[in-house]
Amino acid sequence: MSPRQHPSDETLLRHASRNLGAGLRLVVDVHLESCPRCREQIRLFEAAGGALLEDLPPAPVSSSSLEKIFARIDTESAAPRRLRAAPPARILDDRYALPAALANCDVGPWRFVHPKLRWARVRLPDAPRERVILLKIAPGHATPAHGHRGLELTQVLYGAFSSAHGAYGPGDVEEADDEVKDHEPRVTADGECLCLAAVEAPLRIHSLLGRLFQPLMGI
């Protein structure tokens, strides 16, 4: 899997500077698992940030703070390093292996929107109120038409969909923001699509059915 559609440089910079909400950061983390291009871009942004910090004038540090820092260094240096085994992949619906970034998240049961669209809540251990869901959409069908009040990131895990922005397959990320007023991604006809989506703010749902389910979905 080699992604063709990526988060914007602005979003990657926000991720590198820890200035991206936890839900959106999770989607980027999933993308980074299969995208060496974006991993390298993150590394460059982090290196640039470190260089800027080096150019800042030194700030005074209290003796007590220094003692705590040195004590922590001594403790970590003395402790033997243990390699952590990678957690086994979580299997969804007996067929979908979920990304490692979701290993510690609580994935709820599938909920019904209509016969061709289901969703499941994804709760982050340190940020349970984030607006993150899994979407499972049948071939040839679309999400409810909507607009945005902030950034939305949608990562394709399996299958493919298309929208006004382009075509998206496994590993790809679609990025949309409040300039997108009418958004209706549609799954290709050759198979079911499983996506991970996170939003900064509640969507502007255009359809009555979508508005009825929006409070339950939390997006």
SVG drawing of the C-alpha trace seen along z (x, -y; Angstrom):
<svg xmlns="http://www.w3.org/2000/svg" viewBox="-35 -36 58 50">
<polyline fill="none" stroke="black" stroke-width="0.4" points="0.0,0.0 1.5,-3.3 -0.6,-6.3 -1.2,-8.8 -3.3,-11.4 -1.7,-13.0 -2.5,-15.4 -1.5,-19.0 1.8,-20.3 0.0,-22.7 -1.7,-19.7 1.6,-17.8 3.3,-20.9 0.5,-21.1 1.1,-17.4 4.8,-17.9 4.4,-21.0 1.8,-19.1 -0.8,-21.7 -3.4,-19.2 -6.4,-17.9 -6.1,-14.3 -8.7,-12.9 -7.1,-14.5 -3.7,-13.5 -4.9,-9.9 -5.9,-9.9 -2.5,-11.3 -0.8,-8.7 -2.7,-6.0 -1.6,-7.5 2.1,-7.7 2.1,-4.0 2.1,-3.4 3.5,-6.6 7.3,-7.2 6.8,-10.4 4.8,-12.0 7.0,-10.5 10.0,-12.2 8.1,-15.5 7.2,-15.3 10.9,-14.6 11.9,-17.7 9.4,-19.9 10.5,-18.6 14.2,-19.3 13.3,-22.8 11.5,-23.4 14.5,-22.1 16.8,-24.5 14.5,-27.4 14.6,-26.5 18.4,-26.5 18.4,-30.1 16.3,-31.3 18.1,-33.1 18.8,-30.9 16.3,-31.2 17.2,-30.8 16.4,-27.5 16.1,-27.0 18.5,-24.7 15.6,-22.5 14.5,-22.0 18.0,-21.0 18.1,-18.5 14.9,-16.9 16.1,-16.7 19.4,-15.1 17.7,-12.7 15.3,-11.6 18.3,-11.2 20.1,-9.0 17.0,-6.9 16.3,-6.3 20.0,-5.6 20.2,-3.0 17.0,-1.2 17.5,1.6 16.0,0.9 13.3,3.4 12.0,3.8 8.3,3.6 6.6,6.3 4.2,4.9 0.6,5.5 -1.2,8.0 -3.4,6.5 -7.0,6.0 -9.4,7.7 -12.7,6.1 -15.6,8.1 -13.3,11.1 -11.8,9.5 -10.3,6.1 -6.9,5.7 -6.9,2.3 -3.8,0.0 -1.5,0.2 -2.4,-3.5 -5.8,-2.2 -4.5,0.5 -5.3,-1.4 -8.6,-2.9 -12.0,-1.7 -13.9,-0.8 -17.6,-0.6 -20.2,1.6 -21.5,0.9 -24.5,-1.5 -27.1,-1.7 -27.7,-4.8 -29.3,-3.0 -28.8,0.5 -25.7,-0.7 -24.0,-2.8 -22.9,-2.0 -20.6,-3.7 -18.7,-2.9 -17.5,-5.3 -13.7,-5.4 -12.8,-6.6 -9.2,-7.7 -7.9,-6.7 -6.7,-10.3 -9.4,-12.2 -12.7,-10.3 -14.7,-13.3 -12.9,-13.7 -15.1,-13.3 -13.7,-10.1 -15.6,-7.4 -15.2,-4.4 -17.4,-4.3 -18.4,-1.2 -20.2,-2.0 -21.5,0.4 -20.3,0.3 -21.8,-2.5 -23.2,-4.4 -22.3,-7.8 -22.2,-9.5 -24.9,-12.0 -24.2,-15.3 -22.5,-17.8 -20.3,-20.8 -17.8,-21.7 -17.2,-24.0 -13.5,-23.1 -11.0,-20.5 -12.1,-17.0 -9.6,-14.1 -10.8,-10.8 -8.3,-8.0 -9.2,-5.1 -8.4,-1.7 -10.0,0.6 -11.8,0.1 -12.0,-3.3 -14.2,-6.3 -14.3,-9.4 -15.4,-13.0 -15.1,-16.4 -11.5,-16.5 -10.4,-13.3 -10.2,-9.5 -9.0,-7.9 -7.8,-4.3 -6.2,-2.4 -3.8,-4.6 -5.0,-7.8 -6.3,-10.8 -9.0,-13.2 -8.7,-16.6 -11.6,-19.0 -12.2,-22.3 -14.8,-25.0 -14.4,-26.1 -16.1,-22.9 -19.8,-23.5 -21.1,-20.4 -19.3,-17.2 -20.6,-13.8 -17.9,-11.1 -19.2,-8.0 -17.7,-4.5 -16.6,-2.8 -18.8,0.0 -16.2,2.7 -16.3,3.2 -17.1,2.0 -15.2,-0.9 -13.9,-1.2 -12.7,-4.6 -11.5,-6.4 -12.7,-10.0 -12.2,-12.8 -13.6,-16.3 -12.6,-19.5 -16.2,-20.7 -19.7,-19.3 -20.5,-18.9 -23.2,-20.8 -25.4,-17.9 -27.7,-18.7 -30.1,-15.7 -32.9,-15.2 -31.7,-11.6 -28.2,-12.7 -29.4,-15.4 -31.4,-12.9 -28.4,-10.6 -25.8,-13.4 -26.4,-13.8 -25.8,-10.0 -22.7,-10.0 -21.2,-13.1 -19.9,-14.5"/>
</svg>
